[in-house]
């Protein structure tokens, strides 16, 4: 089943994000390589593809996992979690309708 992992950053998270970004992307790429990733990306802090120093306010990942508990465990192991980037993370089932 698909699960949405919706993360909200702490204020001014960019300095926390940057050092662990390669490790975060490596884990997300592994989902993509396994054919389990639907979409992933951050929410820019301003209306721009490149928010610069404004950084990001959170992230969204939609991917396939065997269960909610597996999706929650994957989210809990995100390097952004251990680095203190996220203020909160919500994991919930997602039903793709379109396209």
C-alpha positions, 0 to 999 in steps of 0.5 A, spaced: 500 500 500 502 507 499 503 511 504 504 519 505 510 521 509 508 528 511 514 532 515 514 539 518 520 542 519 523 546 525 523 554 523 530 555 520 531 548 518 536 549 512 543 549 516 540 542 519 538 540 513 544 541 509 549 536 512 545 530 512 541 531 505 546 526 502 544 521 507 537 523 506 537 523 499 540 516 499 535 513 502 529 516 498 533 514 492 533 506 494 526 507 495 526 509 487 531 504 485 526 499 488 520 501 484 517 503 491 517 511 490 511 515 487 514 522 489 518 526 494 520 533 495 521 538 499 516 544 500 520 551 499 519 556 504 517 561 499 514 561 492 520 559 488 523 553 485 530 555 489 528 558 495 535 560 497 537 561 504 529 561 506 530 554 505 524 549 506 518 548 511 517 540 510 517 534 505 512 530 502 514 522 500 509 518 497 511 511 497 509 503 497 510 499 504 508 493 506 504 496 512 503 502 516 508 500 521 513 499 516 512 506 513 513 509 520 519 505 522 522 508 515 520 515 516 523 514 524 530 512 521 530 518 516 537 522 517 533 529 518 529 526 524 536 524 527 539 531 525 533 535 528 530 538 522 523 535 523 518 538 528 513 533 526 512 527 522 505 524 520 505 517 516 498 515 513 495 511 508 494 514 501 490 512 495 492 514 489 486 516 484 489 520 479 493 520 474 
